Amino acid sequence: MMNQTTQHTFSMRDQLIIAQALVLGIQELEKIPAPFTEISNILDMKYLLNESFAEMAHVAKMMVNETQRINTEREVN
């Protein structure tokens, strides 16, 4: 049997949404205390973010950080 791979092209919006999901997923998984921390999943997600979705990684991180900052400000006020 021949091994076939399919390459999918994501639109810029697709890339941004996936990058944002990876950023949020990484943050949430990093909150889980040992011994339940899923280190391999975190590392795989970071790899995907920085390699497969590198074009949008910085933008997604900025969006998530800004949203969290705004939400924190709202909670304080």
N, C-alpha and C positions, 0 to 999 in steps of 0.2 A: 504494500500500500504506500502510495506516495504522500509525503507530508506536505500539505498545502497550508499556506497562511493567507489570511485575508487582511488587507490593509484598509482601514476606514479613514476617510478624511473628515475631520470635524470642522464645522464652521467656527468663526472666531467666537461667536456667542456660545456654542457648544463647549469650546475650550475654556472659556471663562467660567461657565457654570460648573464644569467638572473640576477645574482648579479650585474654585471656591468651596466646593463640596470636600475636596481633599484637605484643604486648609482647616476647615471646620472639623472634619473627621479626625485629623491628626491632633488638634487641640483637645478634643473630647477624649480620645484614646489615651493621651498623655496624662489625663486627670485620674485614670484608674490606678489605684495603688498596687504595689507589688504584693503578692506574687501573681496578681491577675493581669498585670500590664501585658498587653499583646505587642511585645517589642518587634517581632517579625512583621506584623501588619503595619505598625508605625513606620518602620524602615522601608517597607515596600511602597507605602503611600507617599513617603517623602521622595523616594526614587521616581515614582510616576509623576509627581508634581514637578520635580526639577528636571526630568528628562523628557517625558512625553508632553507635558503641558507647560514647559519653561516659558514660552512666550507670554502666558497669562499669569504665571505664578506670582510675580511681584504685584500686579494689579489686584489679584484676588486677595493677597495678604493685606494690602492697603485697604481694600473694601471691608474686609472682616474686622480689621483693627479699628477703622473709623466707626463702623456700626457698633462695635463693643464700647468705644469711647462715648458715643452719643447715648447709648443705653445706660451707661454708668452715670453720666451727667443727669439723665432723667430721674434715676433712682435717688440721687442726692437731693435734687430740688423738689 
